[in-house]
Amino acid sequence: MIFAGVTVDRGHSANCGEKRIICYGLLVGQVVVVGYTPRGADRHVFGMRKANEREKARLAPLFEV
């Protein structure tokens, strides 16, 4: 589960009326990028993809991969 381990959140402003957050985390050993918006105590995920090579190189030390 992505949010159970170490994550790196980066705020993202959009003119859509809600707070959107871009989060980097690990899913089965793969660095992924998840976009979500907080909904009470939950997170509504609106997108997810594998991190590109540049993102993986920058974040690998944080995730020890």
Number of C-alpha atoms within 10 A of each C-alpha: 8 16 14 8 10 12 18 13 14 12 11 13 11 10 7 7 7 11 14 20 18 17 19 25 25 20 14 9 10 13 23 20 23 20 20 19 16 13 11 7 5 9 13 12 15 10 10 14 11 16 18 11 10 8 14 18 11 9 18 11 9 12 17 7 12
